[in-house]
Amino acid sequence: VIIGSLTISTILVFFIVPLTIVFFIYLTNILLLIYQRNNELEADPLSDVWNRVRKTIATFWDIYARIWHGYELHGVENLPEGPGILVYYHGAIPIDYLYFLSRLFLWKKRLCLSVADHFVFRLPGLKLLLGVTGVIPGRREECLAALRRGYLVSISPGGVREALFSDQSYQLVWGKRKGFAQVALEAKVPIIPMYTQNVREGYRMFKERRFFRQLYESTRLPFTPPYGGLPVKFRTYIGKPIPYDPNITTEELVEKVKTIVTVLPRIKQVHKGKFLFSFQTKTAVQALISKHQTIPGNIWKALLERFDKRRK
């Protein structure tokens, strides 16, 4: 009985926060359906008619972010006024990205469209929520249309594969994906890198096993469940834009973005809320690495950062 109780308690501790997040997501969709029916709304989910309910959703998730992860967002001034492509590292659970979307809407009243994996659109009961929050498939035509309408569009080139098979070393798992660079060049928009500190310390995946990797590659479905949910410190950093350059090739642009996103996890916040961002020399990059996050990530350090007043 004791062993069974301890086992059940351990499972609950490991999975209760991720399951709570799923519960809140579905609850949000139910509230959206009620709001739609009560107000007899048939408008386009991306229209401003939904801004009132978007603000309510964003406020809820922003409060959750502040309480559970002491969430901070830095570098919003680096976002262009017009369209652009945000490229970010995908954690085991992209809850940090949901925090970013919420705070961006509250601060700037701006909706950022999100490219999601195809399996997301197969999840039952989330159609309205995906529409109102601006989640779109990753088809080239849809991304170009959104950019031409002036939206920010975000994408994680690693996607589900990076969520499942990256680890505390924070290695990018992009493979040969370069579609985002091709779209940026065709739309003539900048690429803005983004990264959330400690995202792998908050939520993790079990170590890769050949069976799970083969299962994912054959089905493209994330069968490996995430665990964790510890209230570690989350800080999202938005880097300086990589401007459109008609003379750069797709491959060169992909490598440039990879370099910046890889270094973003090692950026250390400095005085007056500014943070070091220099990629001019290898010496500067090495200095950034030596000043920032422990690689591999450290859960205890990430937890203690919640109480480090010097870094607030």
URMOLIN-V5806 format. One line per field, one symbol per residue. phi: phi as a letter, one per 40 degrees, with the letter a starting at -180 (. if undefined). psi: psi as a letter, one per 40 degrees, with the letter a starting at -180 (. if undefined). A space follows every 10 residues. Layout:
phi=???
psi=???
//
This chain:
phi=.ccccccccc ccccbccdcc cccccccccc ccccccccbf cbcddcccdc cccccccccd cccdccccbf cbbbgdcccc cccabcbbcc cdbccccccc dccccccbfb cbcbcbcdcc ccccgbdccc cccgcbcccd cccccccccg ccbbabdcfc ccccbcaccf ccbcgbcadc cccccccfbc bbcaabcgcc ccbbbcddbd ccccccccbf bcccccahgc cccbbcbbcc ccccbccccd cccdcccddc cccdcbcbcb dfgcbcabbc bccccccccc cbdcbccbcc ccccccbccc cc
psi=dddddddddd ddddeddddd dddddddddd ddddddddef heihdeiede dddddddddd ddddddddef hihiedeehi daiihhhihh idhfdddddd dddddddefh hhihhiiddd eehieedddd ddefhiifhd dddddddeee iihiihddad ddddeiaeef hhgebfhedd ddddddefii hhiiihhede ddhiiiihid dddddddddf hgdhiiibfi fihhhhhhii ihihheeiid dddddddddd ddddeehhha ifeiihghfd idddddddde eahhhiihdd ddddddegdd e.
//
